[in-house]
């Protein structure tokens, strides 16, 4: 396991190398955000490599959030989202759904990898559950307060994890796919659901939304779905570019609104 830390103070974020743990702890009146690589395995024995971000100066147990990557695998975007959650006081675990060392070089490779898991929801759930189990073993995690979030492909995976019956207090999908190969599985969801959707997303058919919300209603799940006008797929991902005509594009305003919604959701479910 390797580790690095980021020191935060009221003036902002400063990235500095960590010589040793004593130096990190000695920074007065500041948070020490550490990021560790974590190697773990799923139920089938596949080796996975994720990241965990946390405030090393915090005391006691705190909620944990599994962060599931988009189809490009764990990227800077994934890590930045994990860091944001760590700054908010959570233990954030960036899940690896592809496998250690398996990182797509381009969108074509990403499509193949993501498609393999979307076509095998049982495997998708197994990989997502492995991350939840890994973070749950940490001494600083309150296992009664667990959540999962995901982006695009990862949004689908987060919802699938919830439908598997995982002990999640809440789940958040950012511009995720909402298709459900098997109807009726929402009854297994144990927590609340927040879906943050681009109203102009061409990759999420309206019939998928109707079937998804019907399934949640039939199961009497506490859910909220917010659709952002003009937003297309991948609206929280800067690497998606800024041309909505392509169907996927970053939208800074909507991205900020969506994260405010997530923060309010976590304030509600975690107390």
C-alpha positions as CSV (number, residue, x, y, z in Angstrom):
1,X,0.0,0.0,0.0
2,X,1.3,3.5,-0.9
3,X,0.2,6.7,0.7
4,X,0.3,10.4,0.2
5,X,-1.4,13.3,2.0
6,X,-2.8,16.6,1.3
7,X,-2.9,19.3,4.0
8,X,-5.9,21.6,4.1
9,X,-6.2,24.8,6.1
10,X,-8.7,27.6,6.0
11,X,-6.7,29.4,3.2
12,X,-7.3,26.5,0.8
13,X,-5.7,23.3,-0.4
14,X,-2.0,22.8,-0.4
15,X,-0.5,19.6,-1.9
16,X,2.8,18.6,-0.2
17,X,4.8,15.5,-0.1
18,X,4.7,13.5,3.2
19,X,8.0,12.7,4.7
20,X,6.5,10.8,7.6
21,X,3.3,10.5,9.5
22,X,4.6,12.7,12.3
23,X,5.0,15.7,10.0
24,X,1.4,15.2,8.8
25,X,-0.1,15.1,12.3
26,X,2.0,18.1,13.5
27,X,0.2,20.5,11.2
28,X,-1.8,22.6,13.7
29,X,-5.4,23.3,13.1
30,X,-5.5,21.6,9.8
31,X,-7.0,18.5,8.2
32,X,-4.6,15.9,6.8
33,X,-6.3,14.3,3.8
34,X,-4.5,11.1,3.0
35,X,-5.0,8.9,-0.1
36,X,-3.9,5.3,0.0
37,X,-3.9,2.7,-2.7
38,X,-5.8,-0.4,-1.6
39,X,-5.5,-3.9,-3.1
40,X,-8.4,-6.2,-2.4
41,X,-10.3,-9.1,-3.9
42,X,-13.9,-9.8,-4.9
43,X,-15.9,-12.9,-4.0
44,X,-14.6,-14.7,-7.1
45,X,-11.0,-14.0,-6.2
46,X,-10.3,-11.3,-8.7
47,X,-7.6,-8.8,-7.6
48,X,-8.8,-5.2,-7.6
49,X,-7.0,-1.9,-6.8
50,X,-8.8,1.1,-5.5
51,X,-8.1,4.2,-3.5
52,X,-9.2,5.4,-0.1
53,X,-9.2,9.0,0.9
54,X,-9.7,10.2,4.5
55,X,-8.9,12.8,7.1
56,X,-6.1,11.3,9.1
57,X,-6.5,13.8,11.9
58,X,-10.2,13.0,12.5
59,X,-11.2,11.0,15.6
60,X,-13.7,8.3,15.9
61,X,-15.8,6.5,13.4
62,X,-17.4,8.2,10.4
63,X,-19.7,7.4,7.5
64,X,-18.1,5.8,4.4
65,X,-18.9,6.4,0.8
66,X,-18.0,4.1,-2.1
67,X,-17.2,6.1,-5.3
68,X,-17.7,4.1,-8.5
69,X,-15.9,5.3,-11.6
70,X,-17.2,6.0,-15.0
71,X,-16.3,3.8,-18.0
72,X,-12.7,5.1,-18.1
73,X,-12.0,3.4,-14.8
74,X,-10.3,5.2,-11.9
75,X,-9.1,8.5,-13.2
76,X,-8.2,11.9,-11.7
77,X,-11.9,12.7,-11.8
78,X,-12.6,9.7,-9.5
79,X,-9.8,10.7,-7.1
80,X,-10.9,14.3,-7.0
81,X,-14.5,13.2,-6.1
82,X,-13.1,11.0,-3.3
83,X,-11.0,13.9,-2.0
84,X,-14.0,16.1,-1.9
85,X,-15.9,13.5,0.2
86,X,-12.9,13.2,2.5
87,X,-12.9,16.9,3.1
88,X,-16.5,16.7,4.0
89,X,-15.6,14.3,6.8
90,X,-16.3,10.9,5.1
91,X,-14.1,8.0,4.4
92,X,-14.2,7.7,0.6
93,X,-13.3,4.5,-1.2
94,X,-12.8,4.7,-5.0
95,X,-13.9,1.3,-6.2
96,X,-12.2,-0.6,-9.0
97,X,-14.7,-2.6,-11.1
98,X,-12.2,-3.6,-13.9
99,X,-9.4,-5.3,-12.0
100,X,-5.9,-4.4,-10.9
101,X,-3.9,-3.0,-13.8
102,X,-6.9,-3.0,-16.1
103,X,-7.3,0.6,-17.3
104,X,-8.8,1.4,-20.7
105,X,-6.5,3.3,-23.0
106,X,-9.4,4.9,-25.0
107,X,-13.1,5.1,-25.3
108,X,-13.3,2.0,-27.5
109,X,-11.5,-0.1,-24.8
110,X,-13.7,1.5,-22.1
111,X,-16.8,0.6,-24.0
112,X,-15.7,-3.0,-24.2
113,X,-14.9,-3.2,-20.4
114,X,-18.0,-1.4,-19.3
115,X,-20.2,-3.4,-21.7
116,X,-18.9,-6.7,-20.3
117,X,-20.1,-5.7,-16.8
118,X,-23.3,-4.1,-18.0
119,X,-24.1,-7.4,-19.7
120,X,-23.3,-9.3,-16.5
121,X,-25.0,-7.5,-13.7
122,X,-24.1,-10.2,-11.2
123,X,-20.4,-9.6,-11.8
124,X,-21.0,-5.8,-11.6
125,X,-22.6,-6.2,-8.2
126,X,-19.9,-8.6,-7.0
127,X,-17.2,-6.0,-7.9
128,X,-19.1,-3.1,-6.3
129,X,-19.8,-5.2,-3.2
130,X,-16.1,-6.0,-2.8
131,X,-15.3,-2.3,-2.5
132,X,-18.1,-1.8,0.1
133,X,-16.8,-4.8,2.1
134,X,-13.2,-3.5,1.9
135,X,-14.0,-0.1,3.3
136,X,-16.3,-1.6,5.9
137,X,-13.3,-3.4,7.5
138,X,-11.7,-0.1,8.4
139,X,-11.5,0.9,12.1
140,X,-12.5,4.5,11.3
141,X,-15.8,3.5,9.5
142,X,-19.2,3.5,11.0
143,X,-20.8,0.5,9.3
144,X,-24.3,1.7,10.1
145,X,-23.7,4.7,7.8
146,X,-22.6,3.5,4.3
147,X,-23.4,5.0,0.9
148,X,-22.4,4.6,-2.7
149,X,-22.2,7.1,-5.5
150,X,-21.3,6.6,-9.1
151,X,-20.8,8.4,-12.4
152,X,-22.2,7.3,-15.8
153,X,-21.4,3.6,-15.9
154,X,-20.7,3.9,-12.2
155,X,-24.1,5.4,-11.5
156,X,-25.6,2.2,-12.9
157,X,-23.3,0.1,-10.8
158,X,-24.2,2.1,-7.6
159,X,-27.9,1.4,-8.2
160,X,-27.1,-2.3,-8.9
161,X,-25.3,-2.5,-5.6
162,X,-28.3,-1.1,-3.8
163,X,-30.6,-3.5,-5.6
164,X,-28.4,-6.4,-4.5
165,X,-29.5,-5.7,-0.9
166,X,-26.2,-4.2,0.2
167,X,-26.5,-2.4,3.6
168,X,-26.5,1.1,2.1
169,X,-28.1,4.0,3.9
170,X,-28.2,5.8,0.6
171,X,-27.1,5.7,-3.0
172,X,-26.5,8.6,-5.5
173,X,-26.3,8.2,-9.3
174,X,-24.8,11.0,-11.3
175,X,-25.8,10.8,-15.0
176,X,-26.0,7.1,-14.7
177,X,-27.8,4.6,-16.9
178,X,-31.2,3.6,-15.4
179,X,-32.0,0.4,-17.4
180,X,-32.9,-2.6,-15.4
181,X,-32.7,-6.1,-17.0
182,X,-34.7,-7.6,-14.2
183,X,-37.8,-5.8,-12.9
184,X,-38.9,-5.9,-9.3
185,X,-35.4,-5.8,-7.7
186,X,-35.9,-2.4,-6.2
187,X,-37.6,-4.2,-3.3
188,X,-34.1,-5.2,-2.1
189,X,-33.0,-1.6,-1.7
190,X,-32.4,-0.8,2.0
191,X,-31.8,2.9,1.9
192,X,-32.8,6.1,0.1
193,X,-32.1,6.8,-3.6
194,X,-31.0,10.1,-5.3
195,X,-30.8,10.2,-9.0
196,X,-29.1,13.3,-10.6
197,X,-29.9,13.3,-14.3
198,X,-29.2,15.4,-17.3
199,X,-32.6,16.2,-18.8
200,X,-31.1,16.3,-22.3
201,X,-29.1,13.1,-21.9
202,X,-29.6,11.1,-25.1
203,X,-28.2,7.9,-23.6
204,X,-31.0,7.4,-21.1
205,X,-34.3,6.6,-22.9
206,X,-37.4,8.0,-21.3
207,X,-38.9,4.4,-21.1
208,X,-35.9,3.5,-18.9
209,X,-36.8,6.3,-16.6
210,X,-40.4,5.4,-16.5
211,X,-39.6,1.7,-15.7
212,X,-37.0,2.7,-13.1
213,X,-39.3,5.0,-11.2
214,X,-42.2,2.6,-11.4
215,X,-40.0,-0.1,-9.9
216,X,-39.0,2.2,-7.0
217,X,-42.6,3.2,-6.4
218,X,-43.9,-0.4,-6.5
219,X,-41.2,-1.2,-3.8
220,X,-42.2,1.9,-1.8
221,X,-38.6,3.2,-1.9
222,X,-37.8,6.7,-0.7
223,X,-36.4,8.2,-3.9
224,X,-35.7,11.6,-5.5
225,X,-34.8,12.3,-9.1
226,X,-33.6,15.7,-10.2
227,X,-33.4,16.4,-14.0
228,X,-31.2,19.4,-14.9
229,X,-32.4,21.3,-18.0
230,X,-29.9,21.4,-20.9
231,X,-27.5,18.9,-19.2
232,X,-26.4,15.9,-21.2
233,X,-24.5,12.8,-20.3
234,X,-21.3,13.1,-18.1
235,X,-22.1,16.6,-16.9
236,X,-19.8,16.3,-13.9
237,X,-16.8,15.1,-15.9
238,X,-14.4,17.8,-17.2
239,X,-12.7,15.4,-19.6
240,X,-16.0,15.0,-21.5
241,X,-15.4,18.4,-23.1
242,X,-17.9,21.3,-23.5
243,X,-19.9,20.4,-26.7
244,X,-23.3,19.1,-25.6
245,X,-24.1,18.3,-29.3
246,X,-21.9,15.2,-28.8
247,X,-24.3,13.9,-26.2
248,X,-21.8,14.0,-23.4
249,X,-20.3,17.2,-22.0
250,X,-19.2,18.8,-18.8
251,X,-21.5,21.5,-17.4
252,X,-19.9,23.4,-14.5
253,X,-23.1,25.0,-13.2
254,X,-25.0,21.7,-13.2
255,X,-22.1,19.8,-11.7
256,X,-22.0,22.2,-8.8
257,X,-25.7,22.0,-8.3
258,X,-25.6,18.2,-8.3
259,X,-22.9,18.1,-5.7
260,X,-24.9,20.5,-3.5
261,X,-27.8,18.1,-3.8
262,X,-25.6,15.2,-2.9
263,X,-24.3,17.0,0.2
264,X,-27.8,17.8,1.4
265,X,-28.8,14.2,0.8
266,X,-25.9,12.9,2.9
267,X,-26.7,15.5,5.6
268,X,-30.2,14.0,5.7
269,X,-29.3,10.3,5.7
270,X,-26.3,10.4,8.0
271,X,-27.5,13.1,10.4
